[in-house]
Each structure stands twice: as C-alpha cells, then as structure tokens.
Amino acid sequence: MAIVGRFAEQRDGTLIGHIRTMFFKSDKVVFEPAELGKGEKAPAFRIFTADEIELGAAWRREGKETGLVYYDVKLDDPTFAAPVWCRLAQAKNSDGFVLVWERTKTRKTAA
C-alpha cells in the first residue's frame, strides 16, 4: 500500500491537497462536496485539479467493524491506461486525510 496524496479539510467541507506518483503529479487537487442526489450510488465528492479539470469522484463508506468513515476514490485521466481506485481515510497522526493506493492482486488460474 502506498500513500499517493495528502489532504486537509477546509471549513466549507472541501478537501484540498496533492496527488503524486512517479508519472502523475498534481500539486492542488480539490475534493468538492457533490450536490447531486443522495444515496449509496451518488458520490460524496467530485474531484478536480487546480485548473478545474475533473479527475474523478469519491463515495462515502463506513467500516463494518470499526465504524470509521472512509471514501472509495475513482481517479481517471486520459494518461491512465484504466481508472485507478484508491481509498481516502483519516490520517492516523494528524487532522488530515491520506489517499492510499494498493495494486490489485491478480489471481492465477489453473490451466
């Protein structure tokens, strides 16, 4: 698992921070609360770069055992081979949030 971003919550509920990987860098990324619809399928946030290009969305989730709130994040960009799924969660030792990514493990099938 790798931390690819860090975010701070603003008074208006937006989260502002950065995302950095070896091939993608955006120094200002904004998680803007989504106003459209409510319910499990509607995202809690729309994600934009500093120059207002939509980068993805985030859906609110709650841990079954812990009850802790986290967000499933889908990032998409024309430079990506496919959409990237991450998780946004409260940082353990600060008031901020971290965006973590983990490579999906492929299952080997018997021939």
MIVOPA-837583 format. One record per residue: x, y, z of N, C-alpha, C, CB in turn. Coordinates in Angstrom, 2 decimals. Glycine has a CB too. Example, Ala and Ser with C-alpha at 12.3 -4.5 7.8 and 13.67 -1.06 7.14 Angstrom:
BEGIN
<site n_xx="13.19" n_yy="-5.69" n_zz="7.80" ca_xx="12.30" ca_yy="-4.50" ca_zz="7.80" c_xx="13.20" c_yy="-3.30" c_zz="7.80" cb_xx="11.31" cb_yy="-4.47" cb_zz="9.05"/>
<site n_xx="12.85" n_yy="-2.25" n_zz="7.08" ca_xx="13.67" ca_yy="-1.06" ca_zz="7.14" c_xx="12.90" c_yy="0.03" c_zz="7.87" cb_xx="14.08" cb_yy="-0.60" cb_zz="5.72"/>
***
This chain:
BEGIN
<site n_xx="0.85" n_yy="-1.17" n_zz="0.00" ca_xx="0.00" ca_yy="0.00" ca_zz="0.00" c_xx="0.90" c_yy="1.23" c_zz="0.00" cb_xx="-0.97" cb_yy="0.00" cb_zz="1.22"/>
<site n_xx="0.53" n_yy="2.23" n_zz="-0.80" ca_xx="1.34" ca_yy="3.44" ca_zz="-0.91" c_xx="0.47" c_yy="4.68" c_zz="-0.73" cb_xx="2.06" cb_yy="3.49" cb_zz="-2.28"/>
<site n_xx="0.98" n_yy="5.64" n_zz="0.01" ca_xx="0.30" ca_yy="6.93" ca_zz="0.13" c_xx="0.65" c_yy="7.74" c_zz="-1.11" cb_xx="0.72" cb_yy="7.70" cb_zz="1.45"/>
<site n_xx="-0.38" n_yy="8.14" n_zz="-1.87" ca_xx="-0.15" ca_yy="8.91" ca_zz="-3.10" c_xx="-0.68" c_yy="10.34" c_zz="-2.98" cb_xx="-0.81" cb_yy="8.22" cb_zz="-4.28"/>
<site n_xx="-1.29" n_yy="10.68" n_zz="-1.83" ca_xx="-1.79" ca_yy="12.03" ca_zz="-1.65" c_xx="-2.07" c_yy="12.35" c_zz="-0.20" cb_xx="-3.04" cb_yy="12.23" cb_zz="-2.46"/>
<site n_xx="-2.08" n_yy="13.64" n_zz="0.10" ca_xx="-2.40" ca_yy="14.13" ca_zz="1.44" c_xx="-3.35" c_yy="15.32" c_zz="1.28" cb_xx="-1.11" cb_yy="14.54" cb_zz="2.25"/>
<site n_xx="-4.34" n_yy="15.40" n_zz="2.18" ca_xx="-5.39" ca_yy="16.41" ca_zz="2.07" c_xx="-5.73" c_yy="16.99" c_zz="3.43" cb_xx="-6.63" cb_yy="15.81" cb_zz="1.42"/>
<site n_xx="-6.15" n_yy="18.26" n_zz="3.41" ca_xx="-6.61" ca_yy="18.96" ca_zz="4.61" c_xx="-8.05" c_yy="19.40" c_zz="4.39" cb_xx="-5.69" cb_yy="20.18" cb_zz="4.95"/>
<site n_xx="-8.87" n_yy="19.26" n_zz="5.43" ca_xx="-10.28" ca_yy="19.65" ca_zz="5.33" c_xx="-10.41" c_yy="21.15" c_zz="5.57" cb_xx="-11.15" cb_yy="18.86" cb_zz="6.33"/>
<site n_xx="-11.20" n_yy="21.81" n_zz="4.71" ca_xx="-11.46" ca_yy="23.23" ca_zz="4.83" c_xx="-12.78" c_yy="23.45" c_zz="5.57" cb_xx="-11.50" cb_yy="23.90" cb_zz="3.43"/>
<site n_xx="-13.03" n_yy="24.66" n_zz="5.98" ca_xx="-14.26" ca_yy="24.98" ca_zz="6.73" c_xx="-15.53" c_yy="24.67" c_zz="5.95" cb_xx="-14.26" cb_yy="26.44" cb_zz="7.11"/>
<site n_xx="-15.47" n_yy="24.78" n_zz="4.62" ca_xx="-16.67" ca_yy="24.56" ca_zz="3.80" c_xx="-16.87" c_yy="23.08" c_zz="3.43" cb_xx="-16.59" cb_yy="25.39" cb_zz="2.53"/>
<site n_xx="-16.03" n_yy="22.19" n_zz="3.99" ca_xx="-16.19" ca_yy="20.76" ca_zz="3.72" c_xx="-15.37" c_yy="20.24" c_zz="2.56" cb_xx="-17.60" cb_yy="20.47" cb_zz="3.47"/>
<site n_xx="-14.71" n_yy="21.12" n_zz="1.81" ca_xx="-13.84" ca_yy="20.65" ca_zz="0.73" c_xx="-12.54" c_yy="20.11" c_zz="1.33" cb_xx="-13.55" cb_yy="21.80" cb_zz="-0.30"/>
<site n_xx="-11.89" n_yy="19.25" n_zz="0.58" ca_xx="-10.58" ca_yy="18.74" ca_zz="0.96" c_xx="-9.60" c_yy="19.22" c_zz="-0.10" cb_xx="-10.57" cb_yy="17.17" cb_zz="1.08"/>
<site n_xx="-8.51" n_yy="19.82" n_zz="0.32" ca_xx="-7.52" ca_yy="20.34" ca_zz="-0.62" c_xx="-6.17" c_yy="19.71" c_zz="-0.30" cb_xx="-7.44" cb_yy="21.90" cb_zz="-0.57"/>
<site n_xx="-5.51" n_yy="19.24" n_zz="-1.35" ca_xx="-4.20" ca_yy="18.62" ca_zz="-1.15" c_xx="-3.52" c_yy="18.34" c_zz="-2.46" cb_xx="-4.34" cb_yy="17.35" cb_zz="-0.35"/>
<site n_xx="-2.71" n_yy="17.29" n_zz="-2.49" ca_xx="-1.95" ca_yy="16.94" ca_zz="-3.68" c_xx="-2.00" c_yy="15.43" c_zz="-3.92" cb_xx="-0.48" cb_yy="17.42" cb_zz="-3.55"/>
<site n_xx="-1.73" n_yy="15.05" n_zz="-5.17" ca_xx="-1.56" ca_yy="13.65" ca_zz="-5.55" c_xx="-0.25" c_yy="13.57" c_zz="-6.31" cb_xx="-2.78" cb_yy="13.11" cb_zz="-6.42"/>
<site n_xx="0.58" n_yy="12.61" n_zz="-5.93" ca_xx="1.86" ca_yy="12.42" ca_zz="-6.61" c_xx="2.18" c_yy="10.94" c_zz="-6.74" cb_xx="2.99" cb_yy="13.14" cb_zz="-5.86"/>
<site n_xx="2.50" n_yy="10.54" n_zz="-7.96" ca_xx="3.03" ca_yy="9.21" ca_zz="-8.23" c_xx="4.27" c_yy="9.42" c_zz="-9.10" cb_xx="1.97" cb_yy="8.26" cb_zz="-8.93"/>
<site n_xx="4.86" n_yy="8.36" n_zz="-9.57" ca_xx="6.03" ca_yy="8.52" ca_zz="-10.43" c_xx="5.69" c_yy="9.22" c_zz="-11.74" cb_xx="6.66" cb_yy="7.17" cb_zz="-10.72"/>
<site n_xx="4.47" n_yy="9.01" n_zz="-12.25" ca_xx="4.12" ca_yy="9.56" ca_zz="-13.56" c_xx="2.99" c_yy="10.58" c_zz="-13.53" cb_xx="3.74" cb_yy="8.44" cb_zz="-14.47"/>
<site n_xx="2.39" n_yy="10.83" n_zz="-12.38" ca_xx="1.30" ca_yy="11.78" ca_zz="-12.27" c_xx="1.58" c_yy="12.69" c_zz="-11.09" cb_xx="-0.09" cb_yy="11.06" cb_zz="-12.11"/>
<site n_xx="1.44" n_yy="14.01" n_zz="-11.32" ca_xx="1.68" ca_yy="14.97" ca_zz="-10.25" c_xx="0.69" c_yy="16.11" c_zz="-10.40" cb_xx="3.15" cb_yy="15.50" cb_zz="-10.29"/>
<site n_xx="-0.07" n_yy="16.34" n_zz="-9.34" ca_xx="-0.96" ca_yy="17.49" ca_zz="-9.30" c_xx="-0.83" c_yy="18.09" c_zz="-7.91" cb_xx="-2.46" cb_yy="17.08" cb_zz="-9.63"/>
<site n_xx="-0.26" n_yy="19.29" n_zz="-7.84" ca_xx="0.01" ca_yy="19.91" ca_zz="-6.56" c_xx="-1.21" c_yy="20.51" c_zz="-5.88" cb_xx="1.03" cb_yy="20.96" cb_zz="-6.74"/>
<site n_xx="-2.30" n_yy="20.69" n_zz="-6.63" ca_xx="-3.52" ca_yy="21.15" ca_zz="-5.98" c_xx="-4.68" c_yy="20.34" c_zz="-6.54" cb_xx="-3.74" cb_yy="22.69" cb_zz="-6.20"/>
<site n_xx="-5.23" n_yy="19.51" n_zz="-5.67" ca_xx="-6.38" ca_yy="18.69" ca_zz="-6.00" c_xx="-7.47" c_yy="19.03" c_zz="-4.99" cb_xx="-6.04" cb_yy="17.14" cb_zz="-5.99"/>
<site n_xx="-8.70" n_yy="19.21" n_zz="-5.48" ca_xx="-9.81" ca_yy="19.60" ca_zz="-4.63" c_xx="-10.90" c_yy="18.53" c_zz="-4.65" cb_xx="-10.38" cb_yy="20.96" cb_zz="-5.07"/>
<site n_xx="-11.25" n_yy="18.03" n_zz="-3.48" ca_xx="-12.40" ca_yy="17.15" ca_zz="-3.30" c_xx="-13.56" c_yy="18.08" c_zz="-2.93" cb_xx="-12.15" cb_yy="16.03" cb_zz="-2.19"/>
<site n_xx="-14.44" n_yy="18.32" n_zz="-3.88" ca_xx="-15.55" ca_yy="19.25" ca_zz="-3.69" c_xx="-16.81" c_yy="18.46" c_zz="-3.35" cb_xx="-15.77" cb_yy="20.13" cb_zz="-4.95"/>
<site n_xx="-17.50" n_yy="18.80" n_zz="-2.24" ca_xx="-18.72" ca_yy="18.05" ca_zz="-1.90" c_xx="-19.71" c_yy="18.07" c_zz="-3.07" cb_xx="-19.38" cb_yy="18.65" cb_zz="-0.64"/>
<site n_xx="-20.25" n_yy="16.90" n_zz="-3.38" ca_xx="-21.19" ca_yy="16.76" ca_zz="-4.50" c_xx="-22.58" c_yy="17.16" c_zz="-4.03" cb_xx="-21.19" cb_yy="15.31" cb_zz="-5.07"/>
<site n_xx="-23.26" n_yy="17.93" n_zz="-4.83" ca_xx="-24.61" ca_yy="18.39" ca_zz="-4.50" c_xx="-25.68" c_yy="17.52" c_zz="-5.15" cb_xx="-24.78" cb_yy="19.82" cb_zz="-4.93"/>
<site n_xx="-25.28" n_yy="16.70" n_zz="-6.12" ca_xx="-26.25" ca_yy="15.92" ca_zz="-6.87" c_xx="-26.69" c_yy="14.68" c_zz="-6.12" cb_xx="-25.68" cb_yy="15.53" cb_zz="-8.20"/>
<site n_xx="-27.98" n_yy="14.53" n_zz="-5.93" ca_xx="-28.56" ca_yy="13.30" ca_zz="-5.40" c_xx="-27.94" c_yy="12.81" c_zz="-4.11" cb_xx="-28.44" cb_yy="12.24" cb_zz="-6.40"/>
<site n_xx="-28.68" n_yy="11.99" n_zz="-3.44" ca_xx="-28.22" ca_yy="11.35" ca_zz="-2.22" c_xx="-28.40" c_yy="9.85" c_zz="-2.40" cb_xx="-28.99" cb_yy="11.87" cb_zz="-0.95"/>
<site n_xx="-27.78" n_yy="9.09" n_zz="-1.56" ca_xx="-27.91" ca_yy="7.65" ca_zz="-1.65" c_xx="-26.57" c_yy="7.00" c_zz="-1.86" cb_xx="-28.87" cb_yy="7.27" cb_zz="-2.76"/>
<site n_xx="-26.57" n_yy="5.68" n_zz="-1.83" ca_xx="-25.32" ca_yy="4.92" ca_zz="-1.91" c_xx="-24.60" c_yy="5.09" c_zz="-3.23" cb_xx="-25.60" cb_yy="3.48" cb_zz="-1.69"/>
<site n_xx="-25.33" n_yy="5.27" n_zz="-4.32" ca_xx="-24.68" ca_yy="5.35" ca_zz="-5.63" c_xx="-24.16" c_yy="6.74" c_zz="-5.96" cb_xx="-25.65" cb_yy="4.92" cb_zz="-6.70"/>
<site n_xx="-24.66" n_yy="7.75" n_zz="-5.29" ca_xx="-24.23" ca_yy="9.12" ca_zz="-5.56" c_xx="-22.90" c_yy="9.39" c_zz="-4.86" cb_xx="-25.30" cb_yy="10.15" cb_zz="-5.10"/>
<site n_xx="-21.94" n_yy="10.01" n_zz="-5.55" ca_xx="-20.66" ca_yy="10.31" ca_zz="-4.90" c_xx="-20.80" c_yy="11.40" c_zz="-3.85" cb_xx="-19.63" cb_yy="10.72" cb_zz="-5.94"/>
<site n_xx="-19.95" n_yy="11.33" n_zz="-2.83" ca_xx="-19.91" ca_yy="12.36" ca_zz="-1.79" c_xx="-19.08" c_yy="13.54" c_zz="-2.25" cb_xx="-19.34" cb_yy="11.78" cb_zz="-0.49"/>
<site n_xx="-18.08" n_yy="13.28" n_zz="-3.12" ca_xx="-17.21" ca_yy="14.33" ca_zz="-3.63" c_xx="-17.00" c_yy="14.16" c_zz="-5.13" cb_xx="-15.85" cb_yy="14.31" cb_zz="-2.90"/>
<site n_xx="-16.81" n_yy="15.28" n_zz="-5.81" ca_xx="-16.27" ca_yy="15.33" ca_zz="-7.16" c_xx="-14.85" c_yy="15.84" c_zz="-6.99" cb_xx="-17.14" cb_yy="16.25" cb_zz="-8.15"/>
<site n_xx="-13.93" n_yy="15.33" n_zz="-7.79" ca_xx="-12.52" ca_yy="15.65" ca_zz="-7.62" c_xx="-12.03" c_yy="16.45" c_zz="-8.83" cb_xx="-11.67" cb_yy="14.36" cb_zz="-7.43"/>
<site n_xx="-11.37" n_yy="17.58" n_zz="-8.56" ca_xx="-10.89" ca_yy="18.48" ca_zz="-9.60" c_xx="-9.43" c_yy="18.84" c_zz="-9.38" cb_xx="-11.75" cb_yy="19.75" cb_zz="-9.65"/>
<site n_xx="-8.73" n_yy="19.14" n_zz="-10.47" ca_xx="-7.39" ca_yy="19.68" ca_zz="-10.39" c_xx="-7.49" c_yy="21.19" c_zz="-10.20" cb_xx="-6.55" cb_yy="19.32" cb_zz="-11.67"/>
<site n_xx="-6.36" n_yy="21.84" n_zz="-9.97" ca_xx="-6.34" ca_yy="23.29" ca_zz="-9.76" c_xx="-6.92" c_yy="24.06" c_zz="-10.93" cb_xx="-4.94" cb_yy="23.75" cb_zz="-9.48"/>
<site n_xx="-6.74" n_yy="23.54" n_zz="-12.14" ca_xx="-7.27" ca_yy="24.23" ca_zz="-13.31" c_xx="-8.66" c_yy="23.71" c_zz="-13.70" cb_xx="-6.31" cb_yy="24.08" cb_zz="-14.49"/>
<site n_xx="-9.38" n_yy="23.16" n_zz="-12.70" ca_xx="-10.79" ca_yy="22.78" ca_zz="-12.81" c_xx="-11.08" c_yy="21.65" c_zz="-13.79" cb_xx="-11.59" cb_yy="23.97" cb_zz="-13.20"/>
<site n_xx="-10.13" n_yy="20.78" n_zz="-13.98" ca_xx="-10.36" ca_yy="19.58" ca_zz="-14.79" c_xx="-10.83" c_yy="18.48" c_zz="-13.85" cb_xx="-9.06" cb_yy="19.15" cb_zz="-15.58"/>
<site n_xx="-11.97" n_yy="17.87" n_zz="-14.19" ca_xx="-12.50" ca_yy="16.81" ca_zz="-13.32" c_xx="-11.61" c_yy="15.58" c_zz="-13.40" cb_xx="-13.96" cb_yy="16.46" cb_zz="-13.70"/>
<site n_xx="-11.22" n_yy="15.10" n_zz="-12.24" ca_xx="-10.29" ca_yy="13.98" ca_zz="-12.15" c_xx="-10.96" c_yy="12.71" c_zz="-11.65" cb_xx="-9.14" cb_yy="14.34" cb_zz="-11.24"/>
<site n_xx="-12.15" n_yy="12.84" n_zz="-11.02" ca_xx="-12.80" ca_yy="11.64" ca_zz="-10.51" c_xx="-13.89" c_yy="11.96" c_zz="-9.50" cb_xx="-11.80" cb_yy="10.74" cb_zz="-9.88"/>
<site n_xx="-14.20" n_yy="10.94" n_zz="-8.68" ca_xx="-15.25" ca_yy="11.07" ca_zz="-7.67" c_xx="-14.92" c_yy="10.17" c_zz="-6.49" cb_xx="-16.63" cb_yy="10.70" cb_zz="-8.26"/>
<site n_xx="-15.57" n_yy="10.42" n_zz="-5.35" ca_xx="-15.36" ca_yy="9.64" ca_zz="-4.13" c_xx="-16.69" c_yy="9.32" c_zz="-3.48" cb_xx="-14.44" cb_yy="10.40" cb_zz="-3.14"/>
<site n_xx="-16.82" n_yy="8.07" n_zz="-3.01" ca_xx="-18.04" ca_yy="7.60" ca_zz="-2.38" c_xx="-17.79" c_yy="7.31" c_zz="-0.92" cb_xx="-18.57" cb_yy="6.34" cb_zz="-3.10"/>
<site n_xx="-18.68" n_yy="7.78" n_zz="-0.05" ca_xx="-18.55" ca_yy="7.60" ca_zz="1.40" c_xx="-18.86" c_yy="6.15" c_zz="1.76" cb_xx="-19.50" cb_yy="8.57" cb_zz="2.16"/>
<site n_xx="-18.02" n_yy="5.60" n_zz="2.62" ca_xx="-18.20" ca_yy="4.25" ca_zz="3.14" c_xx="-17.96" c_yy="4.26" c_zz="4.64" cb_xx="-17.24" cb_yy="3.25" cb_zz="2.42"/>
<site n_xx="-18.38" n_yy="3.21" n_zz="5.31" ca_xx="-18.17" ca_yy="3.08" ca_zz="6.74" c_xx="-17.68" c_yy="1.67" c_zz="7.02" cb_xx="-19.47" cb_yy="3.40" cb_zz="7.53"/>
<site n_xx="-16.61" n_yy="1.55" n_zz="7.79" ca_xx="-16.07" ca_yy="0.25" ca_zz="8.14" c_xx="-17.08" c_yy="-0.56" c_zz="8.93" cb_xx="-14.77" cb_yy="0.40" cb_zz="8.93"/>
<site n_xx="-17.30" n_yy="-1.81" n_zz="8.54" ca_xx="-18.28" ca_yy="-2.67" ca_zz="9.21" c_xx="-17.92" c_yy="-2.93" c_zz="10.66" cb_xx="-18.41" cb_yy="-3.99" cb_zz="8.48"/>
<site n_xx="-16.66" n_yy="-3.18" n_zz="10.93" ca_xx="-16.24" ca_yy="-3.49" ca_zz="12.29" c_xx="-15.89" c_yy="-2.25" c_zz="13.11" cb_xx="-15.06" cb_yy="-4.42" cb_zz="12.26"/>
<site n_xx="-15.23" n_yy="-1.29" n_zz="12.46" ca_xx="-14.74" ca_yy="-0.12" ca_zz="13.19" c_xx="-15.71" c_yy="1.04" c_zz="13.21" cb_xx="-13.44" cb_yy="0.34" cb_zz="12.60"/>
<site n_xx="-16.57" n_yy="1.13" n_zz="12.20" ca_xx="-17.46" ca_yy="2.27" ca_zz="12.08" c_xx="-16.78" c_yy="3.52" c_zz="11.56" cb_xx="-18.08" cb_yy="2.56" cb_zz="13.42"/>
<site n_xx="-15.48" n_yy="3.42" n_zz="11.23" ca_xx="-14.74" ca_yy="4.58" ca_zz="10.73" c_xx="-15.17" c_yy="4.90" c_zz="9.30" cb_xx="-13.23" cb_yy="4.32" cb_zz="10.80"/>
<site n_xx="-15.28" n_yy="6.19" n_zz="9.02" ca_xx="-15.66" ca_yy="6.65" ca_zz="7.69" c_xx="-14.42" c_yy="6.74" c_zz="6.81" cb_xx="-16.38" cb_yy="8.03" cb_zz="7.76"/>
<site n_xx="-14.55" n_yy="6.28" n_zz="5.57" ca_xx="-13.51" ca_yy="6.41" ca_zz="4.57" c_xx="-14.21" c_yy="6.62" c_zz="3.23" cb_xx="-12.56" cb_yy="5.14" cb_zz="4.53"/>
<site n_xx="-13.44" n_yy="6.87" n_zz="2.17" ca_xx="-14.02" ca_yy="7.12" ca_zz="0.85" c_xx="-13.34" c_yy="6.24" c_zz="-0.19" cb_xx="-13.88" cb_yy="8.61" cb_zz="0.47"/>
<site n_xx="-14.15" n_yy="5.56" n_zz="-1.01" ca_xx="-13.62" ca_yy="4.88" ca_zz="-2.18" c_xx="-13.49" c_yy="5.93" c_zz="-3.27" cb_xx="-14.55" cb_yy="3.68" cb_zz="-2.64"/>
<site n_xx="-12.31" n_yy="6.05" n_zz="-3.86" ca_xx="-12.00" ca_yy="7.11" ca_zz="-4.81" c_xx="-11.68" c_yy="6.50" c_zz="-6.17" cb_xx="-10.81" cb_yy="7.97" cb_zz="-4.30"/>
<site n_xx="-12.33" n_yy="7.02" n_zz="-7.20" ca_xx="-12.04" ca_yy="6.61" ca_zz="-8.57" c_xx="-11.43" c_yy="7.80" c_zz="-9.29" cb_xx="-13.33" cb_yy="6.11" cb_zz="-9.31"/>
<site n_xx="-10.17" n_yy="7.64" n_zz="-9.71" ca_xx="-9.48" ca_yy="8.67" ca_zz="-10.47" c_xx="-9.37" c_yy="8.21" c_zz="-11.92" cb_xx="-8.06" cb_yy="8.97" cb_zz="-9.88"/>
<site n_xx="-9.60" n_yy="9.15" n_zz="-12.84" ca_xx="-9.48" ca_yy="8.82" ca_zz="-14.25" c_xx="-8.89" c_yy="10.02" c_zz="-14.98" cb_xx="-10.85" cb_yy="8.42" cb_zz="-14.86"/>
<site n_xx="-8.01" n_yy="9.72" n_zz="-15.90" ca_xx="-7.32" ca_yy="10.75" ca_zz="-16.67" c_xx="-6.95" c_yy="10.13" c_zz="-18.01" cb_xx="-6.05" cb_yy="11.29" cb_zz="-15.90"/>
<site n_xx="-6.95" n_yy="10.89" n_zz="-19.09" ca_xx="-6.59" ca_yy="10.32" ca_zz="-20.39" c_xx="-5.20" c_yy="9.67" c_zz="-20.42" cb_xx="-6.66" cb_yy="11.39" cb_zz="-21.44"/>
<site n_xx="-4.33" n_yy="10.06" n_zz="-19.52" ca_xx="-2.99" ca_yy="9.46" ca_zz="-19.49" c_xx="-2.96" c_yy="8.11" c_zz="-18.78" cb_xx="-2.01" cb_yy="10.40" cb_zz="-18.82"/>
<site n_xx="-4.04" n_yy="7.76" n_zz="-18.09" ca_xx="-4.10" ca_yy="6.47" ca_zz="-17.39" c_xx="-4.54" c_yy="5.38" c_zz="-18.35" cb_xx="-5.07" cb_yy="6.54" cb_zz="-16.18"/>
<site n_xx="-4.00" n_yy="4.19" n_zz="-18.20" ca_xx="-4.42" ca_yy="3.05" ca_zz="-19.03" c_xx="-5.85" c_yy="2.64" c_zz="-18.66" cb_xx="-3.46" cb_yy="1.85" cb_zz="-18.85"/>
<site n_xx="-6.22" n_yy="2.82" n_zz="-17.42" ca_xx="-7.56" ca_yy="2.49" ca_zz="-16.92" c_xx="-7.80" c_yy="3.33" c_zz="-15.67" cb_xx="-7.70" cb_yy="0.94" cb_zz="-16.60"/>
<site n_xx="-9.06" n_yy="3.47" n_zz="-15.24" ca_xx="-9.31" ca_yy="4.20" ca_zz="-14.00" c_xx="-8.54" c_yy="3.58" c_zz="-12.83" cb_xx="-10.82" cb_yy="4.23" cb_zz="-13.68"/>
<site n_xx="-8.18" n_yy="4.41" n_zz="-11.87" ca_xx="-7.43" ca_yy="3.98" ca_zz="-10.70" c_xx="-8.34" c_yy="4.11" c_zz="-9.49" cb_xx="-6.12" cb_yy="4.81" cb_zz="-10.52"/>
<site n_xx="-8.42" n_yy="3.05" n_zz="-8.68" ca_xx="-9.20" ca_yy="3.07" ca_zz="-7.46" c_xx="-8.27" c_yy="3.24" c_zz="-6.27" cb_xx="-10.04" cb_yy="1.78" cb_zz="-7.31"/>
<site n_xx="-8.62" n_yy="4.18" n_zz="-5.39" ca_xx="-7.84" ca_yy="4.46" ca_zz="-4.19" c_xx="-8.80" c_yy="4.53" c_zz="-3.00" cb_xx="-7.03" cb_yy="5.79" cb_zz="-4.34"/>
<site n_xx="-8.23" n_yy="4.76" n_zz="-1.84" ca_xx="-9.03" ca_yy="4.94" ca_zz="-0.63" c_xx="-8.54" c_yy="6.19" c_zz="0.08" cb_xx="-8.96" cb_yy="3.69" cb_zz="0.30"/>
<site n_xx="-9.48" n_yy="7.06" n_zz="0.47" ca_xx="-9.18" ca_yy="8.27" ca_zz="1.23" c_xx="-9.63" c_yy="8.03" c_zz="2.66" cb_xx="-9.88" cb_yy="9.53" cb_zz="0.62"/>
<site n_xx="-8.71" n_yy="8.18" n_zz="3.61" ca_xx="-9.03" ca_yy="7.92" ca_zz="5.01" c_xx="-8.36" c_yy="8.95" c_zz="5.90" cb_xx="-8.60" cb_yy="6.50" cb_zz="5.42"/>
<site n_xx="-8.90" n_yy="9.08" n_zz="7.10" ca_xx="-8.32" ca_yy="9.98" ca_zz="8.09" c_xx="-6.89" c_yy="9.52" c_zz="8.39" cb_xx="-9.18" cb_yy="10.01" cb_zz="9.39"/>
<site n_xx="-5.95" n_yy="10.44" n_zz="8.39" ca_xx="-4.56" ca_yy="10.12" ca_zz="8.74" c_xx="-4.50" c_yy="9.77" c_zz="10.22" cb_xx="-3.60" cb_yy="11.31" cb_zz="8.41"/>
<site n_xx="-3.69" n_yy="8.80" n_zz="10.56" ca_xx="-3.63" ca_yy="8.32" ca_zz="11.96" c_xx="-3.03" c_yy="9.34" c_zz="12.92" cb_xx="-2.82" cb_yy="7.06" cb_zz="12.02"/>
<site n_xx="-2.05" n_yy="10.10" n_zz="12.49" ca_xx="-1.34" ca_yy="11.01" ca_zz="13.40" c_xx="-1.53" c_yy="12.48" c_zz="13.08" cb_xx="0.12" cb_yy="10.69" cb_zz="13.40"/>
<site n_xx="-2.65" n_yy="12.83" n_zz="12.42" ca_xx="-2.88" ca_yy="14.24" ca_zz="12.11" c_xx="-4.36" c_yy="14.48" c_zz="11.87" cb_xx="-2.05" cb_yy="14.68" cb_zz="10.87"/>
<site n_xx="-4.69" n_yy="15.73" n_zz="11.62" ca_xx="-6.08" ca_yy="16.09" ca_zz="11.35" c_xx="-6.44" c_yy="15.87" c_zz="9.89" cb_xx="-6.33" cb_yy="17.52" cb_zz="11.73"/>
<site n_xx="-5.47" n_yy="15.59" n_zz="9.05" ca_xx="-5.70" ca_yy="15.49" ca_zz="7.62" c_xx="-6.14" c_yy="14.11" c_zz="7.17" cb_xx="-4.48" cb_yy="15.87" cb_zz="6.90"/>
<site n_xx="-6.15" n_yy="13.95" n_zz="5.85" ca_xx="-6.53" ca_yy="12.71" ca_zz="5.20" c_xx="-5.38" c_yy="12.25" c_zz="4.31" cb_xx="-7.82" cb_yy="12.88" cb_zz="4.38"/>
<site n_xx="-5.29" n_yy="10.94" n_zz="4.10" ca_xx="-4.32" ca_yy="10.39" ca_zz="3.17" c_xx="-5.05" c_yy="9.61" c_zz="2.09" cb_xx="-3.29" cb_yy="9.48" cb_zz="3.90"/>
<site n_xx="-4.51" n_yy="9.67" n_zz="0.88" ca_xx="-5.04" ca_yy="8.92" ca_zz="-0.25" c_xx="-4.08" c_yy="7.76" c_zz="-0.46" cb_xx="-5.19" cb_yy="9.81" cb_zz="-1.55"/>
<site n_xx="-4.58" n_yy="6.53" n_zz="-0.32" ca_xx="-3.72" ca_yy="5.36" ca_zz="-0.45" c_xx="-4.15" c_yy="4.52" c_zz="-1.64" cb_xx="-3.75" cb_yy="4.52" cb_zz="0.84"/>
<site n_xx="-3.16" n_yy="3.91" n_zz="-2.25" ca_xx="-3.38" ca_yy="3.06" ca_zz="-3.41" c_xx="-2.69" c_yy="1.74" c_zz="-3.17" cb_xx="-2.86" cb_yy="3.73" cb_zz="-4.72"/>
<site n_xx="-3.35" n_yy="0.66" n_zz="-3.56" ca_xx="-2.75" ca_yy="-0.66" ca_zz="-3.46" c_xx="-3.01" c_yy="-1.41" c_zz="-4.76" cb_xx="-3.32" cb_yy="-1.45" cb_zz="-2.23"/>
<site n_xx="-1.97" n_yy="-1.97" n_zz="-5.32" ca_xx="-2.11" ca_yy="-2.72" ca_zz="-6.57" c_xx="-3.04" c_yy="-3.90" c_zz="-6.36" cb_xx="-0.74" cb_yy="-3.20" cb_zz="-7.08"/>
<site n_xx="-3.98" n_yy="-4.07" n_zz="-7.27" ca_xx="-4.89" ca_yy="-5.20" ca_zz="-7.21" c_xx="-4.12" c_yy="-6.47" c_zz="-7.51" cb_xx="-6.07" cb_yy="-5.02" cb_zz="-8.19"/>
<site n_xx="-4.30" n_yy="-7.45" n_zz="-6.66" ca_xx="-3.61" ca_yy="-8.72" ca_zz="-6.88" c_xx="-4.37" c_yy="-9.53" c_zz="-7.91" cb_xx="-3.48" cb_yy="-9.51" cb_zz="-5.56"/>
<site n_xx="-3.66" n_yy="-10.02" n_zz="-8.91" ca_xx="-4.29" ca_yy="-10.87" ca_zz="-9.91" c_xx="-4.23" c_yy="-12.30" c_zz="-9.44" cb_xx="-3.61" cb_yy="-10.72" cb_zz="-11.31"/>
<site n_xx="-5.31" n_yy="-13.01" n_zz="-9.66" ca_xx="-5.38" ca_yy="-14.40" ca_zz="-9.25" c_xx="-4.92" c_yy="-15.30" c_zz="-10.39" cb_xx="-6.82" cb_yy="-14.76" cb_zz="-8.80"/>
<site n_xx="-4.10" n_yy="-16.26" n_zz="-10.05" ca_xx="-3.65" ca_yy="-17.23" ca_zz="-11.05" c_xx="-4.71" c_yy="-18.30" c_zz="-11.20" cb_xx="-2.29" cb_yy="-17.85" cb_zz="-10.65"/>
<site n_xx="-4.98" n_yy="-18.66" n_zz="-12.44" ca_xx="-5.97" ca_yy="-19.69" ca_zz="-12.69" c_xx="-5.27" c_yy="-20.97" c_zz="-13.09" cb_xx="-6.97" cb_yy="-19.25" cb_zz="-13.78"/>
<site n_xx="-5.86" n_yy="-22.07" n_zz="-12.72" ca_xx="-5.26" ca_yy="-23.37" ca_zz="-13.10" c_xx="-5.49" c_yy="-23.62" c_zz="-14.58" cb_xx="-5.87" cb_yy="-24.53" cb_zz="-12.25"/>
<site n_xx="-4.48" n_yy="-24.13" n_zz="-15.23" ca_xx="-4.59" ca_yy="-24.40" ca_zz="-16.66" c_xx="-5.16" c_yy="-25.76" c_zz="-16.92" cb_xx="-3.24" cb_yy="-24.28" cb_zz="-17.32"/>
***
